[in-house]
Amino acid sequence: MNGTKGGRGRRVVLWRHGQTAWNLERRFQGSTDIELTETGLAQARRSARLLAALRPDAIIASDLRRAAATARELADLTRLDVTHDPALRETFAGSWQGLTHDEILARFGEEYTAWKRGEPVRRGGGELETEVADRAAPVVLNHADKLPEDGTLVVVSHGGTIRTTIGRMLGLDSHHWESLGGLSNCCWSVLGEGARGWRLLEHNAGTLPEPVLGDDA
């Protein structure tokens, strides 16, 4: 799943939502529907001004409020409609949801350690990371396939879902997805379509991508 149909040159910008109160408290949000803070809304407005300069052709987003509100800021600037899809929601993590990082370590330490080792773990009895990729990556690829040549798709989603989607689109083994690292609130990663499929151009960025000079391409 590391290529698309049609011409080359398309970009997918995977944009994490702005800050929430649970982010500040280091609580595992998962699929819990938490709103943006005022800071999160300001982050979304700043980032939207930058991303609007890329002249996106389409915007898709998770239907959870924190992602939908982030996407709305870009939609207002670009006059594009947002397509909301529950397949882009964050990982459902069952009994982990609402717990702080320290509480998860105290109650589910072995499960947490196994997950960090790259083992397939249903955190809190919820979804496997591969199941998240199974639902999210096809949605992203389907919308990418509809782009014009050199077109740009903005995907507004969540840290875990973005990481697993990137891993799937790059064709990485799921054991290595954690090596991609996380995204800060309202930062994004950029995948570009090349001759051999998708490749990672930017990761956890907060500025617009610059041309890479002197690359092997």
Helices and strands as residue ranges (DSSP letters): E 11-16, H 21-24, H 38-52, E 58-61, H 65-78, E 82-84, G 86-88, G 94-96, H 101-116, G 123-125, H 129-145, E 152-157, H 159-170, G 174-180, E 188-194, E 197-205
